[in-house]
Amino acid sequence: MLPEHTSKQIIGTKSQILKGKKIALCITGSVAAVECPIIARELMRHGAEVYAVMSPAATKLISPALMEWATGNPVVTELTGMVEHISLAGEHPNAVSIVLVAPATANTISKIAYGIDDTPVTTVVTTAIGAKIPVVVVPAMHESMYHHPIILENLKRLEAYGIEIIGPRFEEGKAKIAHINTIVARVIEILSKKKDMKGLKVLITGGPTREYIDAVRYISNPSSGKMGVALAEEAALRGAEVTLIYGPGTAEPPFNVKVIRVETTKEMLDAALSEVGEKCYDIIICAAAVSDYAPESKVNEKIPSGKENLQISLKPLPKVIDAIRLAAPKAFLVGFKAEYGVSKEELISRAIKKLRNANLDMIVANDVSKPNAGFSAESNEVYVIDKRENVHHISLSNKKIVASRIFDLILEELWEGKEKIISEELISQTRESL
Ligand SMILES: Cc1cc2nc3c(=O)[nH]c(=O)nc-3n(C[C@H](O)[C@H](O)[C@H](O)COP(=O)(O)O)c2cc1C
């Protein structure tokens, strides 16, 4: 047997942040393939092992021998009886931690979007998606190709399946591959995500609900579901088993969580009760903007237009969070409180009142009248209040970052509570043994 490839000597020379991580670098037939040896070696310098996979079109542009030299590992250019796609990206003990398709051609993007696998690259990607291994796609092509509406639609399709797209960069009439540093930084970010929620079961409600007036009209609110989706995505990335009970929001739910679609508050309540009855959830977050009122009765046809005066009488709806608290008394329960145009003091004081009345473990309060912090915004600014009524401010940030901070705070509280229970149990066991 030959000694280890000398190329591997660069592994970990810059940092150990990717130590123990295996990366499949899938290369397709774009001229940007010339960047691949550099991408591979930069990932290696941060500690990763890189395995190159090439489409036949890619092998016409750069040589597999170059990628073998760059990575120090054999290159997959065809699938054989060794079922390379399963060892690399299937449910296999040595499977890679991430599949990076860089550069990704228009052709490969479209094939992935439709589950076609007829090259080693597309088969590895299909296998990875099924095995829930993160897939990142880095497009590169002429701008004219990129602006084909089907390509743009297919990129959206990939995102809907939880595939992350990096770039492209528009320069010299081309949709160029993202900068190497951008690609490497994002891979590091994805792979260094702490798996500190492994073993935890998390239930999240998200999006708005609708209460029907007649067969076609309803009362609702402009919630996009982005906050609930960001929370679900974050918990799944951190290793939790996640269920999202999702009202009719516009944000695409993550592919790696169980999604239960609902429309009305009653459907959300029923779904939540059925879930907590079936499974012992550790954390439950009620982030949905549920309707508090519904029409007294629904007219089962379309109310004709042209009426002089139409009165709709509303009745209050049962509080979903109260019912969840009764059904899951031991779960760490987090509520959301949205207010409109109130002072910070009033926002916090109303949230504390709800925290106490609903017997919550934590509450997240926000003022939806603030610019860029409303229902459909990408960002949010919130105050998180724990059971001891400590107030933590999360300044205006992207909802993904807000979600990450909220889970940091939940875990701090959760582990502190668990440690207290364990130490109390230990004390009582010690007393008994004396
Ligand atoms: C020199 C050369 C450069 C190419 N560059 C690109 C490119 O940057 N992006 C792209 O989408 N296709 C590009 N193509 C076309 C693809 O190679 C072609 O669509 C091929 O079928 C892609 O196969 P693959 O996706 O399996 O690798 C290029 C072709 C040649 C010959």
Ligand as a Chemical Component Dictionary entry (heavy atoms), coordinates in Angstrom:
data_LIG
# 
_chem_comp.id                   LIG 
_chem_comp.type                 NON-POLYMER 
_chem_comp.pdbx_formal_charge   0 
_chem_comp.three_letter_code    LIG 
# 
loop_
_chem_comp_atom.comp_id 
_chem_comp_atom.atom_id 
_chem_comp_atom.alt_atom_id 
_chem_comp_atom.type_symbol 
_chem_comp_atom.charge 
_chem_comp_atom.model_Cartn_x 
_chem_comp_atom.model_Cartn_y 
_chem_comp_atom.model_Cartn_z 
_chem_comp_atom.pdbx_ordinal 
LIG C1  C1  C 0 -15.776 25.392 -22.623 1  
LIG C2  C2  C 0 -17.149 25.203 -22.069 2  
LIG C3  C3  C 0 -17.559 25.957 -21.020 3  
LIG C4  C4  C 0 -18.836 25.813 -20.479 4  
LIG N1  N1  N 0 -19.200 26.581 -19.404 5  
LIG C5  C5  C 0 -20.439 26.425 -18.901 6  
LIG C6  C6  C 0 -20.824 27.190 -17.760 7  
LIG O1  O1  O 0 -20.071 27.978 -17.202 8  
LIG N2  N2  N 0 -22.057 26.988 -17.264 9  
LIG C7  C7  C 0 -22.951 26.127 -17.837 10 
LIG O2  O2  O 0 -24.077 26.025 -17.324 11 
LIG N3  N3  N 0 -22.601 25.386 -18.907 12 
LIG C8  C8  C 0 -21.375 25.517 -19.451 13 
LIG N4  N4  N 0 -21.007 24.765 -20.527 14 
LIG C9  C9  C 0 -21.978 23.833 -21.104 15 
LIG C10 C10 C 0 -22.033 22.529 -20.289 16 
LIG O3  O3  O 0 -20.757 21.943 -20.241 17 
LIG C11 C11 C 0 -23.045 21.569 -20.904 18 
LIG O4  O4  O 0 -24.352 22.085 -20.723 19 
LIG C12 C12 C 0 -22.966 20.194 -20.315 20 
LIG O5  O5  O 0 -23.980 19.398 -20.878 21 
LIG C13 C13 C 0 -23.104 20.209 -18.810 22 
LIG O6  O6  O 0 -23.096 18.896 -18.287 23 
LIG P1  P1  P 0 -23.031 18.640 -16.726 24 
LIG O7  O7  O 0 -24.051 19.523 -16.115 25 
LIG O8  O8  O 0 -23.399 17.196 -16.554 26 
LIG O9  O9  O 0 -21.651 18.894 -16.283 27 
LIG C14 C14 C 0 -19.734 24.889 -21.068 28 
LIG C15 C15 C 0 -19.288 24.090 -22.139 29 
LIG C16 C16 C 0 -18.015 24.270 -22.636 30 
LIG C17 C17 C 0 -17.586 23.398 -23.797 31 
# 
loop_
_chem_comp_bond.comp_id 
_chem_comp_bond.atom_id_1 
_chem_comp_bond.atom_id_2 
_chem_comp_bond.value_order 
_chem_comp_bond.pdbx_ordinal 
LIG C1  C2  SING 1  
LIG C2  C3  SING 2  
LIG C2  C16 DOUB 3  
LIG C3  C4  DOUB 4  
LIG C4  N1  SING 5  
LIG C4  C14 SING 6  
LIG N1  C5  DOUB 7  
LIG C5  C6  SING 8  
LIG C5  C8  SING 9  
LIG C6  O1  DOUB 10 
LIG C6  N2  SING 11 
LIG N2  C7  SING 12 
LIG C7  O2  DOUB 13 
LIG C7  N3  SING 14 
LIG N3  C8  DOUB 15 
LIG C8  N4  SING 16 
LIG N4  C9  SING 17 
LIG N4  C14 SING 18 
LIG C9  C10 SING 19 
LIG C10 O3  SING 20 
LIG C10 C11 SING 21 
LIG C11 O4  SING 22 
LIG C11 C12 SING 23 
LIG C12 O5  SING 24 
LIG C12 C13 SING 25 
LIG C13 O6  SING 26 
LIG O6  P1  SING 27 
LIG P1  O7  DOUB 28 
LIG P1  O8  SING 29 
LIG P1  O9  SING 30 
LIG C14 C15 DOUB 31 
LIG C15 C16 SING 32 
LIG C16 C17 SING 33 
# 
